[in-house]
Amino acid sequence: MGFGDFADVLLRYRYQENITVDELAERAGVSRSVLSRIESGETKRPSFATWKKIGNALHIPYGLVISTYLDVTERAETLKFLLQEAIAHNNKTVIEKAAQKLLDTPKMQTFLALDHLFQTANGTDDPAIKLVLYDVLIEYTRKNGIPYYLAKGLYERYLLERDEFARLEETYQRGKEMLHYLEWLQPAERIAAYFRLGVHAYVLDHYYDCIELCSKCIREDHEDSRQKASALIAIVNSYLDLGDLVLAEVYLKEYENSKFADFRKKHLRALLYAKKGQHEEAIALYQECLQEAERDGRINVVTDLLDVCLETGRNDLMKELIAAEDQFFPADITSHPQRIKQTAKYHVQKGKCQISIGQITEGFDTLLKSISYYRQLGSFAKVAACIGLFIEYHRMNERNLSFEHMEIIVKELSPYRGSQAVEVLQAQAAEQLSAEPHERTDEKRCPT
């Protein structure tokens, strides 16, 4: 039975309710003759108002009420109305069907239908409904070769999906499709797309992609904007992580000349000093940054300063920074993936520092916190790396893993079961657990 057959739907639900046509007429407020013509198939398409009354009286699911009517109408205004009804009742399956029917109807010019669908999506508050509408629009324009609306749909969908932090890699790869159609966007949208994808790439450690995308943002943005300054920061950080200190300095100088440059120009300069081995200069500049930065900007500075402390053996400063943690921890960590990543990196560095000064239990607990943040980003590689640090510490110092630590490791790795990296880590942990106890040495080495 097709949902578009009013007679079949009416009969099925009337028999299910076990009522006569006369009883239904009284319950629905619809004349017996109208009901009889619908049941006999004489009336192929009753008015929607009549069909809705019948649906209410027979307790027909409203999604089926709308869907049945969608099957028999091509009128643009009716389809628009039914789409709004489906949206109001949050029925995503029927929303998708109504949107597709609106695009397919010969009764409405294609570009008017696309514009209506796009405006409807933009005017909806529910992100899940927006995604349904954008997906329909994207699939239709991709199949029919309509690049303008394809570009708009891909861009808007990306802006929604990039907030799903646990799917950052998948969202990034899907978002890259819009790069083929950016010429159809307005200049401001195109620049913003390059910037957002570039920062997204940096969060995922795709440094070459970050450099390429943020460079395009900078080339097209002819103003000295805050967004352009942020793109420069991402490029400098990417070159620093890649070890290209020459190009890092070139872009750092450009950032330093921006009117939007803030304490981060000193932070980046300190990072450059540290990479060159100029540790005292780096430490002094990091400490200046901590004085200038607002609370939410300090955690990055402290993370990098701890790295220098670990490298130079500045245990005194290391302990001082860890003790003052409440002065630089961000108030809102989960609002942006970059903040989550920064907080995770801080806990990795803090954990390594604690292990290096013999605070083994505290260091392990801190590494576990970093794992919880990396899991929010869906970054298995970082989760595995954090667990690997702890296992490697035990191996280097000939210490055995406790059953408690082993249970925690197994629990943290369980969501990634089946991965080759997981199997390696679990094998290392099992080997440590089953090994004969060794005498502890006085030397406490920390894997880096």
C-alpha positions as CSV (number, residue, x, y, z in Angstrom):
1,M,0.0,0.0,0.0
2,G,1.4,3.4,-0.9
3,F,1.2,6.2,1.5
4,G,-0.2,8.4,-1.2
5,D,-3.5,6.4,-1.4
6,F,-6.0,8.3,0.8
7,A,-8.6,5.5,0.6
8,D,-6.2,2.8,1.8
9,V,-4.9,5.0,4.7
10,L,-8.4,6.0,5.8
11,L,-9.7,2.4,5.7
12,R,-6.8,1.0,7.5
13,Y,-7.0,3.4,10.4
14,R,-10.8,3.3,10.5
15,Y,-10.7,-0.5,10.9
16,Q,-7.9,-0.1,13.4
17,E,-10.2,2.3,15.5
18,N,-13.1,-0.1,14.9
19,I,-15.6,2.6,14.1
20,T,-18.2,3.1,11.3
21,V,-18.2,5.8,8.7
22,D,-21.1,7.5,10.6
23,E,-19.1,7.4,13.8
24,L,-16.0,8.8,12.0
25,A,-18.2,11.6,10.4
26,E,-19.4,12.7,13.9
27,R,-15.9,12.4,15.4
28,A,-14.1,14.3,12.6
29,G,-16.8,16.9,11.8
30,V,-16.7,15.8,8.2
31,S,-19.8,14.7,6.3
32,R,-20.5,11.1,5.6
33,S,-20.7,11.7,1.9
34,V,-17.2,13.2,1.8
35,L,-15.8,10.3,3.7
36,S,-17.5,7.8,1.5
37,R,-16.1,9.5,-1.7
38,I,-12.6,9.4,-0.2
39,E,-12.9,5.7,0.8
40,S,-14.3,4.7,-2.6
41,G,-11.4,6.5,-4.4
42,E,-13.8,8.9,-6.1
43,T,-12.1,11.8,-4.4
44,K,-8.5,11.5,-5.2
45,R,-7.3,14.6,-3.3
46,P,-9.4,16.0,-0.5
47,S,-8.5,19.4,0.9
48,F,-5.7,19.3,3.4
49,A,-8.0,20.8,6.1
50,T,-10.4,17.9,5.6
51,W,-7.6,15.3,5.6
52,K,-6.1,16.8,8.7
53,K,-9.5,16.5,10.5
54,I,-9.8,12.8,9.5
55,G,-6.2,12.2,10.6
56,N,-6.9,13.7,14.0
57,A,-10.0,11.7,14.5
58,L,-8.4,8.4,13.5
59,H,-5.1,9.2,15.4
60,I,-3.1,8.9,12.1
61,P,0.5,10.0,12.8
62,Y,0.8,13.5,11.5
63,G,3.9,12.6,9.5
64,L,1.8,10.2,7.6
65,V,-1.0,12.8,7.1
66,I,1.6,15.2,5.5
67,S,3.4,12.4,3.6
68,T,0.1,11.1,2.1
69,Y,-0.7,14.6,0.9
70,L,2.8,15.1,-0.5
71,D,2.3,12.1,-2.8
72,V,-0.6,13.7,-4.6
73,T,0.2,17.4,-5.0
74,E,2.6,19.4,-7.3
75,R,1.3,22.9,-6.3
76,A,4.2,25.0,-5.1
77,E,2.3,26.8,-2.4
78,T,0.9,23.6,-1.0
79,L,4.4,22.1,-1.0
80,K,5.7,25.1,0.9
81,F,2.9,24.8,3.4
82,L,3.5,21.1,3.9
83,L,7.3,21.7,4.4
84,Q,6.5,24.2,7.1
85,E,4.1,21.8,8.7
86,A,6.8,19.1,8.7
87,I,9.3,21.5,10.2
88,A,6.8,22.6,12.9
89,H,6.3,19.0,13.9
90,N,10.1,18.2,13.7
91,N,9.6,15.2,11.4
92,K,12.9,14.9,9.6
93,T,11.9,12.1,7.3
94,V,8.9,14.1,6.0
95,I,11.0,17.4,6.0
96,E,13.4,15.7,3.6
97,K,10.5,14.3,1.4
98,A,8.8,17.7,1.3
99,A,12.0,19.6,0.4
100,Q,12.8,17.1,-2.3
101,K,9.3,17.3,-3.7
102,L,9.5,21.1,-3.8
103,L,12.7,20.9,-5.8
104,D,11.3,18.3,-8.2
105,T,7.9,19.9,-8.9
106,P,7.5,21.2,-12.5
107,K,5.1,23.8,-11.1
108,M,7.9,26.0,-9.6
109,Q,11.0,27.4,-11.3
110,T,14.1,25.6,-10.0
111,F,16.0,28.7,-8.8
112,L,13.0,30.0,-6.9
113,A,12.6,26.6,-5.3
114,L,16.3,26.5,-4.3
115,D,16.1,30.0,-2.9
116,H,13.0,29.2,-0.9
117,L,14.7,26.1,0.5
118,F,17.8,28.0,1.4
119,Q,15.9,30.8,3.1
120,T,13.8,28.2,5.0
121,A,16.9,26.5,6.3
122,N,18.5,29.9,7.3
123,G,15.3,30.8,9.1
124,T,15.1,27.6,11.1
125,D,16.7,27.5,14.6
126,D,17.1,23.8,14.9
127,P,20.5,22.7,13.6
128,A,19.4,19.2,12.9
129,I,16.5,20.5,10.6
130,K,18.9,22.9,9.0
131,L,21.3,20.0,8.1
132,V,18.4,18.0,6.6
133,L,17.5,20.9,4.3
134,Y,21.1,21.6,3.4
135,D,21.7,18.0,2.6
136,V,18.7,17.9,0.2
137,L,19.9,21.2,-1.4
138,I,23.5,20.0,-1.8
139,E,22.5,16.6,-3.3
140,Y,20.2,18.2,-5.8
141,T,22.6,21.0,-6.9
142,R,25.5,18.6,-7.1
143,K,23.5,16.2,-9.3
144,N,22.1,19.0,-11.5
145,G,25.2,21.1,-11.8
146,I,24.1,24.3,-10.0
147,P,27.3,25.6,-8.5
148,Y,26.0,28.8,-6.9
149,Y,23.6,27.1,-4.5
150,L,25.9,24.1,-4.1
151,A,28.6,26.5,-2.8
152,K,26.1,28.2,-0.4
153,G,24.8,24.8,0.9
154,L,28.2,23.4,1.4
155,Y,29.4,26.5,3.3
156,E,26.3,26.6,5.6
157,R,26.5,22.9,6.3
158,Y,30.2,23.2,7.2
159,L,29.5,26.0,9.6
160,L,27.0,23.7,11.4
161,E,29.0,20.5,11.3
162,R,32.3,22.1,12.5
163,D,30.8,22.4,16.0
164,E,30.6,18.6,16.3
165,F,34.0,18.4,18.0
166,A,34.1,14.6,18.2
167,R,33.9,14.4,14.4
168,L,36.4,17.1,13.5
169,E,38.4,15.0,11.0
170,E,35.3,13.9,9.2
171,T,33.8,17.4,9.2
172,Y,37.1,18.8,7.8
173,Q,37.2,16.3,5.0
174,R,33.6,17.0,4.1
175,G,34.1,20.7,4.3
176,K,37.0,20.7,1.9
177,E,34.5,19.9,-1.0
178,M,33.4,23.6,-0.9
179,L,36.9,24.6,-1.9
180,H,36.0,23.6,-5.5
181,Y,33.1,26.1,-5.5
182,L,34.3,29.1,-3.4
183,E,34.4,31.3,-6.5
184,W,30.5,31.3,-6.3
185,L,30.5,32.8,-2.7
186,Q,30.6,36.4,-1.8
187,P,34.2,37.6,-1.0
188,A,33.6,37.9,2.7
189,E,32.2,34.4,2.8
190,R,35.0,33.0,0.7
191,I,37.7,34.6,3.0
192,A,35.8,33.3,6.1
193,A,35.7,29.8,4.6
194,Y,39.5,29.8,4.0
195,F,40.1,31.1,7.5
196,R,37.7,28.6,9.2
197,L,39.0,25.6,7.3
198,G,42.6,26.8,7.9
199,V,42.1,27.0,11.7
200,H,40.3,23.7,11.6
201,A,43.3,22.1,9.8
202,Y,45.6,23.5,12.5
203,V,43.5,21.9,15.3
204,L,43.9,18.6,13.5
205,D,47.7,19.1,13.0
206,H,47.3,19.3,9.2
207,Y,50.0,22.1,9.2
208,Y,50.6,22.2,5.4
209,D,46.8,22.5,4.8
210,C,46.6,25.2,7.5
211,I,49.4,27.2,5.8
212,E,47.8,26.9,2.4
213,L,44.3,27.8,3.4
214,C,45.2,30.7,5.8
215,S,47.6,32.1,3.1
216,K,44.6,32.3,0.7
217,C,42.6,34.0,3.4
218,I,45.4,36.6,3.9
219,R,45.9,37.2,0.1
220,E,42.2,37.9,-0.4
221,D,41.7,39.9,2.7
222,H,43.0,43.4,1.8
223,E,42.1,44.9,5.2
224,D,44.1,44.7,8.4
225,S,41.4,42.6,10.1
226,R,41.2,40.5,13.3
227,Q,40.5,37.5,11.2
228,K,43.6,38.1,9.1
229,A,45.7,38.5,12.3
230,S,44.4,35.1,13.6
231,A,45.2,33.5,10.3
232,L,48.8,34.8,10.6
233,I,49.0,33.2,14.1
234,A,47.9,29.9,12.7
235,I,50.5,30.1,9.9
236,V,53.3,31.0,12.4
237,N,52.4,28.1,14.7
238,S,52.2,25.7,11.8
239,Y,55.7,26.7,10.6
240,L,57.1,26.4,14.1
241,D,55.6,22.9,14.5
242,L,57.1,22.0,11.1
243,G,60.5,23.3,12.2
244,D,60.7,26.0,9.5
245,L,62.0,28.8,11.7
246,V,62.8,31.1,8.7
247,L,59.2,31.2,7.3
248,A,57.8,31.3,10.9
249,E,59.8,34.5,11.5
250,V,58.6,36.0,8.1
251,Y,55.0,35.6,9.0
252,L,55.6,36.6,12.7
253,K,56.9,39.9,11.6
254,E,53.8,40.4,9.5
255,Y,51.6,39.6,12.5
256,E,53.6,42.0,14.7
257,N,52.8,44.8,12.3
258,S,49.1,44.2,12.6
259,K,47.1,46.6,14.7
260,F,45.3,43.6,16.0
261,A,48.5,42.0,17.4
262,D,48.3,41.4,21.1
263,F,50.4,39.5,23.8
264,R,50.6,36.6,21.3
265,K,53.3,38.4,19.4
266,K,55.6,38.0,22.4
267,H,54.4,34.4,22.9
268,L,55.2,33.5,19.3
269,R,58.6,35.3,19.5
270,A,59.3,33.3,22.7
271,L,58.4,30.1,20.9
272,L,60.8,31.0,18.2
273,Y,63.6,31.7,20.8
274,A,62.9,28.3,22.4
275,K,63.1,26.5,19.0
276,K,66.5,28.2,18.4
277,G,67.7,27.1,21.8
278,Q,67.7,30.6,23.3
279,H,66.0,29.4,26.4
280,E,66.7,32.3,28.8
281,E,65.3,34.8,26.3
282,A,62.3,32.5,25.8
283,I,61.6,32.2,29.5
284,A,61.8,35.9,30.1
285,L,59.4,36.6,27.2
286,Y,57.0,33.9,28.3
287,Q,56.9,35.5,31.8
288,E,56.1,38.9,30.2
289,C,53.3,37.3,28.3
290,L,51.8,35.9,31.5
291,Q,51.7,39.4,32.9
292,E,50.0,40.9,29.8
293,A,47.6,38.1,28.8
294,E,44.1,37.8,30.1
295,R,43.1,34.6,31.9
296,D,41.8,32.7,28.9
297,G,45.0,33.4,27.0
298,R,47.5,32.2,29.6
299,I,47.2,28.4,29.3
300,N,49.0,28.3,26.0
301,V,51.8,30.4,27.4
302,V,52.2,28.2,30.4
303,T,52.2,25.0,28.3
304,D,55.1,26.2,26.2
305,L,56.9,27.6,29.3
306,L,56.6,24.2,31.0
307,D,58.2,22.7,27.9
308,V,61.2,24.9,28.3
309,C,61.4,24.2,32.0
310,L,61.4,20.5,31.3
311,E,64.1,20.9,28.7
312,T,66.3,23.0,30.9
313,G,65.7,21.4,34.2
314,R,64.0,24.4,35.8
315,N,62.1,22.4,38.4
316,D,61.6,25.4,40.6
317,L,59.7,27.4,37.9
318,M,57.9,24.2,36.9
319,K,56.5,23.7,40.4
320,E,55.6,27.4,40.7
321,L,53.6,27.3,37.5
322,I,51.8,24.1,38.4
323,A,50.9,25.5,41.8
324,A,49.4,28.6,40.2
325,E,47.2,26.7,37.8
326,D,44.0,28.4,39.1
327,Q,45.3,31.7,37.8
328,F,45.4,30.7,34.1
329,F,42.9,27.9,33.6
330,P,40.3,29.0,31.0
331,A,36.8,29.7,32.4
332,D,35.1,28.1,29.3
333,I,37.1,25.2,27.9
334,T,34.5,23.4,25.7
335,S,33.3,26.4,23.6
336,H,35.9,25.9,20.8
337,P,38.0,22.9,19.7
338,Q,41.1,25.0,19.8
339,R,40.5,25.6,23.5
340,I,40.0,21.9,24.1
341,K,43.2,21.2,22.3
342,Q,45.1,23.8,24.3
343,T,43.8,22.4,27.6
344,A,44.7,18.8,26.5
345,K,48.3,19.9,25.5
346,Y,48.7,21.7,28.9
347,H,47.8,18.5,30.8
348,V,50.2,16.5,28.7
349,Q,53.0,18.9,29.5
350,K,52.0,19.1,33.2
351,G,51.9,15.3,33.4
352,K,55.4,15.0,31.9
353,C,56.7,17.6,34.3
354,Q,55.1,15.8,37.3
355,I,56.6,12.5,36.3
356,S,60.0,14.1,35.8
357,I,60.0,15.4,39.5
358,G,58.8,12.0,40.8
359,Q,55.1,12.8,41.2
360,I,54.2,9.6,39.4
361,T,50.6,9.1,40.5
362,E,49.8,12.8,40.0
363,G,51.4,12.7,36.6
364,F,49.4,9.7,35.5
365,D,46.2,11.3,36.7
366,T,47.0,14.5,34.7
367,L,47.7,12.5,31.6
368,L,44.3,10.8,32.0
369,K,42.7,14.3,32.0
370,S,44.5,15.1,28.8
371,I,43.1,11.9,27.3
372,S,39.5,13.0,28.2
373,Y,40.0,16.2,26.3
374,Y,41.5,14.6,23.3
375,R,38.6,12.1,23.2
376,Q,36.2,15.1,22.9
377,L,38.1,16.0,19.7
378,G,37.9,12.3,18.5
379,S,41.7,12.3,18.3
380,F,42.7,8.7,18.9
381,A,46.3,9.3,17.9
382,K,46.7,11.8,20.8
383,V,44.9,9.5,23.2
384,A,47.3,6.7,22.3
385,A,50.3,9.0,22.6
386,C,49.3,10.0,26.1
387,I,49.0,6.4,27.2
388,G,52.2,5.5,25.5
389,L,54.0,8.2,27.5
390,F,53.1,6.5,30.7
391,I,53.9,3.0,29.5
392,E,57.3,4.3,28.2
393,Y,58.1,5.8,31.5
394,H,57.6,2.5,33.2
395,R,59.7,0.7,30.6
396,M,62.6,3.2,30.8
397,N,62.6,3.2,34.6
398,E,62.1,-0.6,34.9
399,R,58.8,-0.2,36.9
400,N,55.8,-2.4,36.6
401,L,52.3,-1.1,35.8
402,S,49.8,-1.6,38.7
403,F,46.6,-3.5,38.1
404,E,44.7,-0.3,38.7
405,H,46.6,1.6,36.0
406,M,46.2,-1.3,33.6
407,E,42.4,-1.3,34.1
408,I,42.4,2.4,33.4
409,I,44.4,2.0,30.2
410,V,42.1,-0.8,29.0
411,K,39.1,1.3,29.7
412,E,40.5,4.4,27.9
413,L,41.4,2.3,24.9
414,S,38.2,0.3,24.7
415,P,36.4,2.8,22.3
416,Y,39.2,2.2,19.8
417,R,39.4,-1.6,20.0
418,G,40.5,-3.2,16.7
419,S,43.1,-0.5,15.9
420,Q,46.6,-1.7,15.3
421,A,48.0,1.1,17.6
422,V,45.7,-0.1,20.4
423,E,46.9,-3.6,20.1
424,V,50.5,-2.4,20.3
425,L,49.8,-0.3,23.4
426,Q,47.8,-3.1,25.1
427,A,50.7,-5.6,24.4
428,Q,53.2,-3.2,25.9
429,A,51.0,-2.7,29.0
430,A,50.5,-6.5,29.3
431,E,54.2,-7.0,29.0
432,Q,54.9,-4.5,31.8
433,L,52.2,-6.0,34.0
434,S,53.5,-9.6,33.6
435,A,57.2,-8.8,33.9
436,E,59.2,-9.8,37.0
437,P,59.5,-6.9,39.5
438,H,62.7,-4.9,39.2
439,E,64.4,-2.9,41.9
440,R,63.5,0.8,41.5
441,T,66.3,3.1,40.5
442,D,66.9,6.5,41.9
443,E,67.0,8.0,38.5
444,K,63.6,9.2,37.3
445,R,63.6,9.6,33.6
446,C,60.7,11.2,31.7
447,P,59.9,10.2,28.1
448,T,59.6,13.2,25.9
